[in-house]
Amino acid sequence: MDRMIIFCMLFFCSSMVLTAAPHKMAKYKQLFKTIKLLEITVKNKDVELLHTPENPVDECLFTAVACFQNGTLKLQPENSQVNSTFTQTIKVLKNFSFSNPGTHCESSCESYEKKTPKEFLKSFAKLIRKVIRVNSSWVLFDILQL
């Protein structure tokens, strides 16, 4: 009987992870596509260099994402032909929300090295991959706490 209860609990927990994960993964895939679109349309020469968080510790992921979101507001379109697409893409990035795990980070955006817009966007994509890994483990941890 105990084994049956444990099996049912594990089945329930795994089904919860499977239903929560696809929604988040779809949002992250949308974000990756948005970043890739920006890489094509962003102006990379004669522009302001941007503070680019690289390899932040897990406690600083939320702060790093906020730095990237603020930095995207400083990006410029490569030319007037891509301006409307560029504006819509920036709007998607600006409105994308991440949940703050409640941890405190000592570093600020200004503490990171400045890089070109294309390098900035590549680092943003790399950070999103890390956020996905960390969020997946948080979802699993939260469900196991039930």
Salt bridges, closest charged atoms under 4 A:
GLU39 OE2 - LYS36 NZ 3.63
GLU48 OE2 - LYS74 NZ 3.85
GLU54 OE1 - LYS115 NZ 2.39
ASP58 OD1 - LYS130 NZ 3.77
GLU106 OE2 - HIS104 NE2 3.36
